[in-house]
Amino acid sequence: MSDSHTLSQSRLIPGAFATRGMFWFVLMVIAATVFFFDGIRELFVAWQLPEYSHGPIIPLLSLLLFLRQLKTEPIHHTPVTDRGPGIALLVFALLLAFAGKIIGIGDIVTYALILWVGAVLLICFGWKQGKAFWPPVFHLIYMLPLPGALYYGLSTYLQGVSSELGVYFLRLLNVPVFLEGNIIDLGVYKLHVAEACSGLRYLFPILSFSYIFAVLYRGSNWHKAILLLAAAPITVLMNSVRIAIAGVIVNQYGVSHLEGFSHFFEGWVIFVACIALLFLLAWALLFFRKDRVSLPQALDLDTSGLGAQAMRLQYIQPSRALIGGAIALAVLAAVWQAIPAREPVTVARDPFALFPTSVGAWDTGAQRSLDPAIEQILAADDYYSTEMRHASSGASVDLFLAWYANQENGGVHSPEVCLPGGGWEIAALEQIDAPFAADAPFRLNRAIIQKDATRMLVYYWFEQQGQRTASGLTAKLQLLQGKIANGRNDSAIVRIITPIEGAGDMPNAEARLNDIGRDLIGQLPRFIPDV
């Protein structure tokens, strides 16, 4: 049935038209809830974390933004003929979600869910009118958890900036303090990485607030851009102030007074202060406007008529695109529910506790346990950390192995993130061909790290079911390939470190890592299965 014919019928029988259109729309929503359930479940899990606890209100805020935007869009009484982009986006969203469901990564399904929302709007309103609704759809991104690698990389960087600023403020106040990486040494107390970052958990809700603030701001685009981009520096600044105040309290009153302050200041105080600074920034921008409006006038806070706009949805046209999309989603949801769940693949391996007492000419020291907080962040199913010494020369190499049986709920953390958090500065980092693996060549990461006068040479690489690579992205792609091919989702990381004793010791350090690496890779298949 053509859209024009449907429209002519709707003018004669508006109740039937509305009922049929809403029927297919509701059917699509229900089918989408079932089909995208893996992604929705991931959202609810992520929303339990402090960093993403604001997540449940994001869809509601996006809905309000949509209804506000709808007020500016006229009601068209002509057939919608430009639904093609919406259909194409719907197909892509379904394919992306299907791929995410097959490989068992709920985050991919969640990303596809947002694309589906945009596709539905383009199908219902057409490209010409529907593209105007991109602000509320884009806002849904703020309900998503960041990919693990991006989250830890961003957190580490912001921790470093907050720590440095906090120490700068403390020194301005004549408080004796020493900064070692992200560890702030106050003499009688140390603010560790997690504590230095605790105020940053409000970055994500503040980013969402600044986005809405920029959308509601009536002004030039460069004003909106400033308001949008200001969230991150404002949050980092307030977290630095928190660190500085904590340092003053410890210096003046002792550690016992810090806990109560931390609980108080890590809560809504930081959030409210950041919002206040955002309003202050918007007020300052008014001085660059020629119309000299007040701040309330510069913000579009009119919420009248939203209910009437919501009632417009009952007149959605039952187009072939909407009907076809609803049927396709319902069929896909039903088929997926009928497919039996794939049993996880368990691979046979020896635990690291059985690691040999010597590897070539290198003697294995005692297994070292990690700090419980670090162990929790690592979240490995099995790990091994020890200092190995050469039987004759006594030279030392630090060995670290971590194995993950299933990376769907997290996975390997790159040393690029972990080392700076422990106070190490990465002075150099490059990917090279493994010097000790001529028979089975692969690429590894070669890094030089330093802390004060101490320098270390580091080799590390990722093990992906018989494949070795230096690239975290390549490792993820290999992991997806293995998940599809044989259902395996296990992975590992190998890291060896040796000290650089003076300016002329680099060749010796290289030789030590190459020597142990040559013997080590022959032992790995027992503990990191390659088949």
C-alpha positions in Angstrom: 0.0 0.0 0.0 1.5 3.4 -1.0 2.1 6.1 1.6 -0.3 8.5 -0.4 -3.1 5.9 -0.3 -2.5 5.3 3.4 -2.6 9.0 4.1 -5.9 9.5 2.2 -7.4 6.7 4.3 -6.1 8.3 7.5 -8.0 11.5 6.7 -11.2 9.5 6.5 -10.6 7.2 9.4 -8.0 9.0 11.7 -8.6 6.6 14.6 -7.9 3.5 12.5 -4.8 5.2 11.0 -3.4 6.1 14.4 -4.1 2.6 15.7 -2.4 0.9 12.8 0.6 3.2 12.9 1.1 2.9 16.7 0.6 -0.9 16.5 3.6 -1.3 14.2 5.6 1.2 16.2 4.9 -0.6 19.5 5.6 -3.9 17.9 9.0 -2.7 16.7 9.8 -1.3 20.2 8.9 -4.6 21.8 10.8 -6.7 19.3 13.8 -4.4 19.7 13.7 -4.8 23.4 14.0 -8.5 23.0 16.6 -8.4 20.2 18.8 -5.8 21.8 18.4 -7.3 25.3 22.1 -8.3 25.5 23.1 -4.6 25.1 20.4 -3.5 27.5 21.7 -5.9 30.1 25.2 -4.6 29.7 23.9 -1.1 30.4 22.2 -2.1 33.6 25.5 -3.7 34.8 27.5 -0.6 33.9 25.0 1.7 35.6 25.8 0.0 38.9 29.3 1.6 38.8 29.8 5.0 40.3 31.2 6.4 37.0 28.0 5.5 35.1 25.3 5.7 37.8 23.8 8.6 35.9 23.0 6.3 33.0 19.3 5.6 33.7 18.4 9.3 33.4 20.1 9.7 30.0 17.2 8.1 28.0 14.7 10.3 29.8 16.7 13.5 29.1 17.1 12.5 25.5 13.3 12.0 25.3 12.8 15.5 26.7 15.3 16.9 24.1 13.4 15.1 21.4 10.0 16.5 22.4 11.5 20.0 22.6 13.0 19.5 19.1 9.6 18.2 17.9 8.0 21.5 18.8 10.1 23.3 16.2 9.2 20.8 13.5 5.9 21.4 11.6 3.3 18.7 11.0 3.6 17.6 7.3 0.4 16.6 5.5 2.2 15.2 2.5 3.5 11.6 2.1 7.0 10.9 3.4 9.1 9.8 0.5 12.6 9.9 1.8 12.8 6.9 4.2 15.7 5.3 2.3 18.5 6.5 4.7 16.4 5.3 7.7 16.0 1.8 6.1 19.8 1.7 5.4 20.6 2.7 8.9 18.2 0.1 10.3 19.8 -2.7 8.3 23.3 -1.6 9.5 22.1 -1.4 13.1 20.6 -4.9 12.9 23.7 -6.4 11.3 26.0 -4.7 13.9 23.8 -6.0 16.8 23.7 -9.5 15.3 27.5 -9.5 15.1 27.8 -8.4 18.7 25.4 -11.1 19.8 27.3 -13.8 17.9 30.6 -12.9 19.4 29.1 -12.2 22.8 30.1 -8.6 23.3 27.1 -6.7 24.7 28.7 -3.3 24.2 28.5 -3.7 20.4 24.8 -4.5 20.8 24.4 -1.4 22.8 26.0 0.8 20.2 23.7 -0.8 17.6 20.7 0.1 19.8 21.5 3.8 19.5 21.8 3.5 15.7 18.4 1.7 15.8 16.8 4.7 17.6 18.1 7.0 14.9 16.9 4.7 12.2 13.4 4.6 13.6 13.2 8.4 13.7 14.4 8.6 10.0 11.8 6.0 9.0 9.0 7.7 10.8 9.8 11.3 9.8 11.9 10.8 6.7 15.5 12.1 6.1 14.7 15.7 5.5 12.8 16.2 8.8 14.3 13.3 10.8 17.9 14.4 10.6 17.0 17.4 12.7 16.6 15.0 15.7 20.3 14.1 15.9 21.0 16.0 19.2 18.7 13.8 21.3 20.0 10.7 19.6 23.6 11.6 20.0 23.0 12.4 23.7 22.3 8.7 24.2 26.0 8.1 23.9 26.4 9.4 27.4 24.6 6.4 28.8 27.3 4.0 27.4 30.3 2.8 29.3 33.6 3.6 27.5 35.6 0.7 26.0 38.0 -0.7 28.6 41.2 0.4 26.9 39.8 3.9 26.3 38.5 4.2 29.8 41.8 3.2 31.5 43.8 5.3 29.1 41.6 8.4 29.8 41.5 7.8 33.5 45.3 7.4 33.7 45.8 10.7 31.8 43.3 12.6 33.9 44.7 11.1 37.1 48.1 12.4 36.1 46.8 15.9 35.3 44.7 16.0 38.6 47.7 14.9 40.6 50.1 17.4 39.1 47.6 20.3 39.6 46.8 19.2 43.2 50.5 19.1 44.0 50.9 22.5 42.4 48.2 24.0 44.6 49.7 22.3 47.7 53.1 23.9 47.0 51.5 27.3 46.5 50.1 26.7 50.1 53.6 25.8 51.3 52.6 22.2 52.1 55.6 19.8 51.7 54.6 17.2 49.1 56.2 14.8 46.6 54.7 13.4 43.4 55.7 10.0 42.2 53.6 9.2 39.1 50.0 9.4 40.4 51.0 8.7 44.0 51.0 11.9 46.1 53.4 11.6 49.1 52.4 13.9 51.9 55.0 12.4 54.3 52.6 10.8 56.8 50.0 9.8 54.2 49.9 8.9 50.5 47.1 9.6 48.1 47.2 6.6 45.8 46.0 6.4 42.2 42.5 5.3 43.0 42.1 8.1 45.6 43.5 10.7 43.3 40.9 9.7 40.7 37.8 9.3 42.9 36.6 12.8 42.1 36.8 12.0 38.4 33.8 9.7 38.6 31.7 12.7 38.1 33.2 13.5 34.7 30.7 11.4 32.8 27.5 12.9 34.3 29.0 16.4 34.0 29.8 15.7 30.3 26.1 14.8 29.8 25.0 17.9 31.6 27.3 20.2 29.6 25.9 18.7 26.4 22.3 19.5 27.4 23.5 22.9 28.6 25.1 23.5 25.2 21.9 22.4 23.4 19.7 24.6 25.4 22.0 27.6 25.1 20.7 30.2 22.7 23.9 31.5 21.1 26.6 31.0 18.5 28.1 27.6 17.8 31.4 28.6 19.2 29.8 29.5 22.5 28.1 26.1 22.5 31.4 24.4 21.7 33.1 26.1 24.7 30.3 25.0 27.1 30.5 21.4 25.7 34.2 21.1 25.9 34.6 22.8 29.3 33.2 19.8 31.3 36.5 17.8 31.3 38.8 20.7 32.5 36.3 21.9 35.0 36.1 18.4 36.6 39.8 17.9 36.6 40.2 21.3 38.2 37.7 20.5 41.0 39.3 17.2 41.6 42.7 18.9 41.9 41.2 21.3 44.4 39.9 18.3 46.4 43.4 16.8 46.4 44.9 20.0 47.6 42.4 20.4 50.4 43.0 16.8 51.5 46.7 17.6 51.6 46.1 20.7 53.8 43.9 18.7 56.2 46.6 15.9 56.5 49.3 18.5 57.0 47.4 20.5 59.6 45.2 18.0 61.5 46.5 14.6 60.6 45.2 11.6 58.7 42.3 10.8 61.1 40.4 13.9 59.8 40.7 12.9 56.2 38.2 10.2 55.9 35.2 12.3 56.8 36.3 15.0 54.5 36.7 12.6 51.6 33.2 11.1 52.0 31.8 14.6 52.1 33.8 16.2 49.3 33.7 13.2 46.9 29.9 13.4 46.8 27.6 16.0 45.5 30.0 18.8 46.4 32.2 18.2 43.4 29.2 17.8 41.1 27.5 20.9 42.3 30.7 22.9 42.2 31.3 21.8 38.6 27.8 22.7 37.6 28.2 26.1 39.3 31.4 26.7 37.3 29.6 25.8 34.1 26.9 28.4 34.8 29.7 30.9 35.6 31.3 30.2 32.3 28.0 30.7 30.5 27.5 34.0 32.3 31.0 35.1 31.2 30.2 34.3 27.6 27.3 36.7 27.7 29.8 39.6 27.7 30.8 38.6 24.2 27.3 38.8 22.9 25.9 42.0 21.3 22.3 41.5 22.5 23.3 41.7 26.2 20.7 39.2 27.3 20.7 37.7 30.8 21.6 34.1 31.5 18.0 32.9 32.0 17.2 34.5 28.6 20.1 32.8 27.0 18.9 29.4 28.0 15.8 27.8 26.4 14.1 26.4 29.5 10.6 26.4 28.1 9.0 23.1 28.8 5.4 23.9 27.9 3.6 21.8 25.3 5.7 18.7 25.6 2.7 16.6 26.4 1.0 17.8 23.2 4.1 16.9 21.2 4.1 13.4 22.7 0.6 13.0 21.4 1.8 13.6 17.9 3.4 10.2 17.9 0.0 8.5 17.6 -0.2 9.8 14.1 2.9 7.9 12.9 2.3 6.6 9.4 2.1 2.8 9.0 4.6 2.9 6.1 6.0 -0.2 4.4 9.4 0.7 5.9 7.9 0.8 9.4 5.9 -2.4 8.9 8.8 -4.2 7.3 11.2 -3.1 10.1 8.8 -4.2 12.8 8.3 -7.6 11.1 12.1 -8.1 10.5 12.9 -7.3 14.1 10.2 -9.6 15.4 11.4 -12.5 13.3 15.1 -11.9 14.2 14.1 -11.7 17.9 12.1 -15.0 17.7 14.9 -16.8 15.7 17.6 -15.7 18.1 15.5 -16.9 21.1 15.1 -20.3 19.4 18.8 -20.7 18.8 20.4 -22.7 21.6 23.0 -20.9 23.6 26.6 -21.7 22.6 28.5 -23.4 25.4 31.7 -21.6 26.4 34.8 -23.4 25.3 37.1 -24.4 28.1 40.8 -24.9 27.1 43.1 -27.2 28.9 46.1 -25.5 30.5 48.5 -25.8 33.4 48.2 -23.1 36.1 51.0 -20.7 36.5 51.6 -22.3 39.9 53.3 -25.1 38.0 55.7 -22.8 36.2 59.2 -24.4 36.1 61.9 -23.4 38.6 64.2 -22.5 35.8 64.0 -21.3 32.2 67.2 -22.0 30.4 70.0 -20.4 32.4 67.5 -18.3 34.4 66.3 -19.4 37.9 62.8 -18.6 38.9 62.2 -16.8 42.2 59.2 -17.1 44.5 55.8 -16.2 43.1 54.9 -12.6 44.2 51.4 -11.6 45.1 50.0 -8.3 43.8 48.4 -5.7 46.0 44.7 -6.7 46.4 43.6 -3.4 44.8 45.8 -4.0 41.8 44.8 -7.6 41.6 41.1 -6.5 41.5 41.8 -4.1 38.7 43.8 -6.7 36.8 40.9 -9.1 37.1 43.0 -12.0 35.5 41.9 -15.6 36.0 45.5 -16.5 36.6 48.7 -14.5 36.8 52.4 -15.0 37.6 54.9 -12.4 38.9 58.4 -13.2 39.8 62.0 -12.0 39.6 64.3 -14.3 37.6 68.1 -14.4 38.0 70.8 -15.7 35.7 72.4 -18.7 37.2 76.0 -17.5 36.6 75.9 -13.7 36.2 73.2 -13.0 38.8 71.5 -10.5 36.3 67.8 -10.0 37.0 64.7 -9.9 34.8 61.2 -9.3 36.1 58.6 -11.7 34.6 54.9 -11.1 34.6 52.2 -13.3 32.9 48.5 -12.8 33.0 45.8 -15.1 31.5 42.1 -14.4 30.9 39.7 -17.3 30.3 37.0 -15.0 29.1 37.4 -11.3 28.1 33.7 -10.6 27.7 33.6 -8.9 31.1 37.0 -7.2 30.8 40.4 -8.2 29.7 44.1 -7.5 29.3 45.3 -4.1 30.6 48.1 -2.7 28.6 51.3 -1.7 30.4 50.9 1.7 28.7 48.1 2.3 31.3 49.4 0.4 34.3 53.0 1.6 34.4 52.3 5.3 34.6 49.8 4.6 37.4 52.6 3.0 39.4 54.8 6.1 39.1 56.8 5.1 36.0 57.2 7.5 33.1 57.4 5.9 29.6 60.4 7.6 28.0 60.3 5.7 24.7 57.9 3.2 23.2 58.0 1.4 19.8 57.0 -1.8 18.1 59.8 -4.0 16.9 60.3 -7.5 15.4 61.0 -9.9 18.3 64.9 -10.3 18.2 64.7 -13.7 19.8 62.0 -15.3 17.6 63.6 -15.8 14.1 61.9 -19.1 13.6 58.4 -17.8 14.4 58.6 -14.0 14.0 56.2 -11.7 15.7 56.1 -8.0 16.8 56.4 -6.9 20.4 56.5 -3.6 22.2 59.8 -2.2 23.4 59.7 0.5 26.0 62.1 2.4 28.2 60.5 3.5 31.5 62.0 5.6 34.2 61.4 6.8 37.7 63.8 9.4 39.0 67.3 8.0 38.2 66.1 4.4 37.7 65.6 3.2 34.1 64.2 -0.1 32.9 63.9 -1.8 29.5 60.6 -3.5 28.9 59.4 -6.0 26.3 55.7 -7.0 26.2 53.2 -8.6 23.8 49.8 -10.1 23.7 49.1 -13.8 23.2 46.0 -14.7 21.3 45.4 -18.4 20.9 48.7 -19.1 19.2 49.1 -15.7 17.7 51.4 -13.0 19.2 51.1 -9.3 18.5 52.2 -6.0 19.9 49.0 -4.2 19.0 46.1 -4.2 21.4 43.7 -3.5 18.5 45.1 -6.5 16.5 44.7 -8.6 19.6 41.1 -7.7 19.9 40.5 -8.5 16.2 42.2 -11.8 16.6 40.1 -12.5 19.7 36.9 -11.8 17.7 38.1 -14.1 15.0 38.7 -16.9 17.4 35.4 -16.3 19.1 33.5 -16.8 15.8 35.7 -19.7 14.6 35.9 -21.9 17.6 34.1 -20.1 20.5 37.3 -19.4 22.4 37.7 -16.1 24.2 40.9 -16.6 26.1 43.9 -14.2 25.9 47.1 -13.4 27.8 49.8 -10.8 28.1 53.6 -11.4 28.6 55.9 -8.8 30.0 59.6 -8.9 30.9 61.6 -6.1 32.4 65.2 -5.6 33.3 67.1 -2.6 34.8 69.4 -0.4 32.7 72.6 0.0 34.7 74.1 3.2 33.5 74.3 4.9 30.1 76.3 2.1 28.5 74.2 -0.8 29.7 71.6 -0.7 27.0 73.2 -3.5 24.9 73.5 -5.7 28.0 69.8 -5.1 28.9 68.8 -6.0 25.4 70.8 -9.2 25.6 69.3 -10.2 28.9 65.7 -9.8 27.6 66.5 -11.6 24.3 68.2 -14.4 26.2 65.3 -15.1 28.5 62.7 -14.4 25.8 64.3 -17.1 23.6 63.8 -19.7 26.3 60.5 -18.3 27.6 58.4 -18.7 24.4 59.1 -22.4 24.4 57.4 -22.7 27.9 54.4 -20.6 27.2 52.1 -23.1 25.4 51.7 -25.1 28.6 50.2 -22.2 30.4 48.8 -20.1 27.5 47.2 -22.6 25.1 47.8 -22.0 21.4 45.4 -24.7 20.1 
